Amino acid sequence: MKEKLRVLFLFLLVSLPVLSQNKTADSLVDILQKSKNDIDKTVLLNAIATEYMSGDPKKMQDYAKKALELSKKIKHKVEEGNACLNLGNANIILGNYPAALENFSNAQHVFESEINSDSKKEDAVKNGLARSYGSIGIVFSEQSNYSKALQYYLKAVKIYEEIKDETKVARIYNNIGVVYKSQNEEFKALEYFLKAQKIQEKIGDNALGIMTTNIGNIYLKQKNFPKAFEYYSKAKAVFEKKPDARGLGELYNNLGTYYKETGKSPQALESWKKAILEFASIEDKFGISDTYFNLGNFYFSKGNYHEALLNTNKSLSLAKELQVLEQMMACEKMLSEIYQKLNNPAEALKHYQLFSTAKDSLTNHENIRQSVQAEMNFDFEKREALQKEAHEKKELLFSEKAKRTTLITIFSALFILLLFGIGFLVYNRKQLKKSLTLQKELAEYEQKALHLQMNPHFVFNCLGSISSFIVQNGTDSAIKYLSKFSKLMRLTLEYSKESLIPIDKEIESLQNYLELEQLRFNQVFNFSITKSPEIEDDMALPPLLLQPFVENAIIHGLIPKKELGHIAIDFAIKGQSLICTITDNGIGFDKSKELKEQSVSIHKSMALDITKKRLEMMETVTNKTSQVDIKEITDESGKAIGTKVTLNLPVQYNSPKL
């Protein structure tokens, strides 16, 4: 993780002025000594700091401090912000993440204070602010605080899209993809990697090979071998045109895993050998260690324990040299298993004990890291709150000044009678607005009350399902069912606090519910959930809105059918509406209704009635159409082959909690 995040950080380097491009640090120092103008000196100090980034972070830090001091003295806000960014970059390289976060936060505050202050430097200010957000996101990613990282990445990408900086947009998309991949959300990670790849192909970005490899890795993890090989081949073609030893080494390493999993052992060995050569060419010991471990694992799986021992020891030696605890732990465990196969219990025990020691060290290291992270987050949030308070006071001051100016203008321009008339109109308008606000709030509370009615109804149905499932399937199956049920209940209780949840969370809840029902009814149906790429991340809808319709489709549409059933759920955008479609291939709406009427116990669907009332309340709150349409699907002969439920909802957004 550390190595990957270091590469991502390099994607967000501060853009240098034209003055410093294609010049070494020494030549810039010569120019600095001859310069008489403080503004030029500040720009040069920041440029020199950036030049030392890859070679000497201590010198980078020294020059950035000088740039910060001089920029504050001459009140050059843009260069002050750039100096803070350079200090943050130096501290990241030196591993001082709390200091880096403080530097990036200072840069954010500087650039935010300059927004709308001078149209001539507007682009520089926006660019600096976006870099600040992106850099803060990287620090939080490094500390595994993914929710905060995403919050700042999304802020950064919004500005980059506004100023049409496609290169930086692609970098941030890549960072977002890595965050989702770190949380094992391959679907979301792939979505952002593909977005980044599309931009990189358009602009001819040098990082295209790495991005294409990332996409191949996602497909490989999903066992989609044709797609994985397709993207690995594309990445190889890119590296042939734009050589990158580290990127090519990672590609060959992943190709080795691909060939191993597809049963092509000779190609796997050849790929790993090529990976070692590429890593060796740039002395990347971590990459070499990782590749030797892959070779050791491969030979172990083939029963060639002597080769497995040789390669695993090579990996362990490099991991010890680099002090990579995760790699040391994995190697010691592998060596213990190899010696067991070689009937050498003494060595097996020795390496298992070393594995346990490495594991304990890693746990202690992680505990210390989490403690530092908690302290860092507390300091950051405290600073953020203070900055927000100062910003609000400044805005209030400007607002009051504007009001006074407006009042003076009005009093000097209008007659007393006109002022009374305006005052009367303003008063009436406020009263009307207050009345409308109260009505809207009342409608919102009614909608929340209806949502709260759904929770006990849903829990009651699920408990009934558990009861019947335990009777029909026995203890082992019931434990598996209860595990999924507890996860679904946790999600339901979490969402019950909110009036709106993101569409991705609704999809997650529906998927858990459908998997639960698959277990309950012995896999008599399958399902698919799709989402249009046009749907934005912060689009939202009320929780538990679709579940009653899905439940109806299963119980009354698919279960009475003797053949394998299927449910398809789709989310799409049409104009200003969110279209949610639930389609099943069950017995049809009319036949289902007929069976219900013939049933001895007629059960009224309270959930559907509540859902219809919730749609009515949604119309009141948003002043937009909310409706549901249920149609029976028939074939050419008029025979019912399923039911289609379409919900037409207004587009709503879930505001982020800062």
Secondary structure, 3 states (H helix, E strand, C coil): CHHHHHHHHHCCCCCCCHHHCCCCHHHHHHHHHHCCCHHHHHHHHHHHHHHCCCCCHHHHHHHHHHHHHHHHHHCCHHHHHHHHHHHHHHHHHCCCHHHHHHHHHHHHHHHHHCCCCCHHHHHHHHHHHHHHHHHHHHHHHHCCCHHHHHHHHHHHHHHHHHCCCHHHHHHHHHHHHHHHHHCCCHHHHHHHHHHHHHHHHHHCCCCHHHHHHHHHHHHHHCCCHHHHHHHHHHHHHHHHHCCCHHHHHHHHHHHHHHHHHCCCHHHHHHHHHHHHHHHHHCCCHHHHHHHHHHHHHHHHHCCCHHHHHHHHHHHHHHHHHHCCHHHHHHHHHHHHHHHHHCCCHHHHHHHHHHHHHHHHHHHHHHHHHHHHHHHHHHHHHHHHHHHHHHHHHHHHHHHHHHHHHHHHHHHHHCCHHHHHHHHHHHHHHHHHHHHHHHHHHHHHHHHHHHHHHHHHHHHHHHHHHHHHHHHHHHHHHHHHHHHHHHHHHHHHHHHCCCCCEEHHHHHHHHHHHHHHHHHHCCCCEEEEEEECCCCCCCEEECCCCCHHHHHHHHHHHHCCCCCCEEEEEEEEEECCEEEEEEEECCCCHHHHHHHHHHCCCCCCCHHHHHHHHHHHHHHHHHCCCCEEEEEEEECCCCCEEEEEEEEEEECEECCCCC
